[in-house]
Amino acid sequence: MPLDWQSFYASLLPYIPAELASDLTLISTFVIALCAILARFWPRPTSDSRWMSLYLLVNHVAMNSKHAANADDTNPGA
């Protein structure tokens, strides 16, 4: 069963103060948008690079998958 993030978030809202929920939503939206911009322009580092783990994290947070502009950039050895 896939996780429905909207339902999960809606079930947590009654337990979180409104100010904190709005701040968390704003910050998470900014982080996702920033990662999407970074993923768009950041070429894949070599597989032995120390930046590879950060690159993969940024692409994961940015939801950079099959339909992204650099989707062909998935060759791990390149």
FENCOR-V437573 format. One record per pair of residues at least 12 apart in sequence whose C-alpha atoms are under 7 Angstrom apart, sorted by the first residue. I is the first residue (numbers start at 0). J is the second residue. Records with the same first field share a line. If there is no record, write none. Layout:
BEGIN
I = J ; J
END
This chain:
BEGIN
31 = 60 ; 61
32 = 61
34 = 57 ; 58 ; 60 ; 61
35 = 61
38 = 57 ; 58 ; 61
39 = 68 ; 69
43 = 72
45 = 76 ; 77
46 = 75 ; 76
END
